[in-house]
């Protein structure tokens, strides 16, 4: 028991310190815990066999630079990926000394908007430099490509984040399916590739699941067929002509009706809501997949980041703590509140 308590104490210490690392940074650097010496970063890259995540940033900088730090470099999962999968090194592009030497080595301009280079321990670019793309998706795709190029594992949480960001960029569509049990609907539909969000509720007196999906990954006909085969689409609510036509051809005439007022169920993500996983902040897509896996009686831990898993272990070790239900909460905001509470 004593050994178990020591382990839990170490976990709690790691969770607290790793969550608040990066606080006190200038706005342009976000929440990442950066090294500031390039050669130290290369040495650490050799020792840990990780690529170097090299940020060229103007500090203090313009609004673009500040927004990049506050939006991209402060997203909890992006911060975690940079810190755990890479060696983060920040180079100020408006300073002299060692910073200026690194700029000159890579031919980077001074007083420039953010540029990211991911390099190996020989200081060679692994992928093309990220320039002019100041989005979360741009940096997530760069990290994934760099890891793949180096034959390193891409963790599931990073893949899910990329899928969600791609869907946000390219645009999603919505389908509303009626069924005998919306808990089953969320479980069965949620496991489909391309489904990025599910919400269980009621429409016109029927149990329904509102499904947000990426049509570039799964088209409506495929989505409807899969849902129908799982007995999770006996009726469809839509006013889209294409959806009405497809619905009538797949599940029959009169199976499509105009959309009514949606009322969310009191227990969203039912299977997730019955476990301690409900206390862990997740992105919408993570929650969809975790809920589905729990409904299938599978352990969903592989979908969570290391910090999320540390939090989960804390919750399991202290089930009577004042944990808050995080289902359907904005992930970035929920994680930020968790950090604030830890620091208080």
MOGI-V237310 format. One record per backbone hydrogen bond with DSSP energy under -1.0 kcal/mol. CO is the residue of the C=O (numbers start at 1). NH is the residue of the N-H. If there is no record, write none. Layout:
# MOGI-V237310
CO_NH + CO_NH
This chain:
# MOGI-V237310
1_5 + 2_6 + 3_7 + 4_8 + 5_9 + 6_10 + 7_11 + 8_12 + 9_13 + 10_14 + 11_15 + 12_16 + 13_17 + 14_18 + 15_19 + 16_20 + 20_23 + 22_25 + 26_29 + 27_30 + 29_32 + 32_34 + 35_90 + 37_41 + 38_42 + 39_43 + 40_44 + 41_45 + 42_46 + 43_47 + 44_48 + 45_49 + 45_50 + 51_87 + 52_119 + 53_89 + 54_117 + 55_91 + 56_115 + 57_93 + 62_66 + 63_67 + 64_68 + 65_69 + 66_70 + 67_71 + 68_73 + 72_75 + 73_31 + 75_79 + 76_80 + 77_81 + 78_82 + 79_83 + 80_84 + 81_85 + 87_53 + 88_35 + 89_55 + 91_57 + 93_111 + 97_101 + 98_102 + 99_103 + 100_104 + 101_105 + 102_106 + 103_108 + 115_56 + 116_130 + 117_54 + 118_126 + 119_52 + 120_123 + 124_120 + 130_116 + 135_139 + 136_140 + 137_141 + 138_142 + 139_143 + 140_144 + 141_145 + 142_146 + 143_147 + 144_148 + 145_149 + 146_150 + 147_152 + 148_151 + 155_159 + 156_160 + 157_161 + 158_162 + 159_163 + 160_164 + 161_165 + 162_166 + 163_167 + 164_168 + 165_169 + 166_170 + 167_171 + 173_213 + 175_211 + 176_237 + 177_209 + 178_234 + 181_185 + 182_186 + 183_187 + 184_188 + 185_189 + 186_190 + 189_192 + 192_195 + 194_214 + 197_212 + 199_210 + 200_265 + 201_208 + 202_263 + 203_206 + 206_203 + 207_179 + 208_201 + 209_177 + 210_199 + 211_175 + 212_196 + 212_197 + 213_173 + 214_217 + 214_218 + 219_223 + 220_224 + 221_225 + 222_226 + 223_227 + 224_228 + 225_229 + 226_230 + 227_232 + 228_231 + 235_178 + 236_257 + 240_244 + 241_245 + 242_246 + 243_247 + 244_248 + 245_249 + 246_250 + 247_251 + 252_255 + 255_236 + 257_238 + 263_202 + 269_273 + 272_275 + 275_278 + 276_279 + 277_280 + 278_326 + 283_287 + 284_288 + 285_289 + 286_290 + 287_291 + 288_292 + 289_293 + 290_294 + 291_295 + 292_296 + 293_298 + 294_297 + 300_303 + 301_304 + 305_309 + 306_310 + 307_311 + 308_312 + 309_313 + 310_314 + 311_315 + 312_316 + 313_317 + 314_318 + 318_321 + 321_323 + 326_329 + 330_334 + 331_335 + 332_336 + 333_337 + 334_338 + 335_339 + 336_340 + 337_341 + 338_342 + 339_343 + 340_344
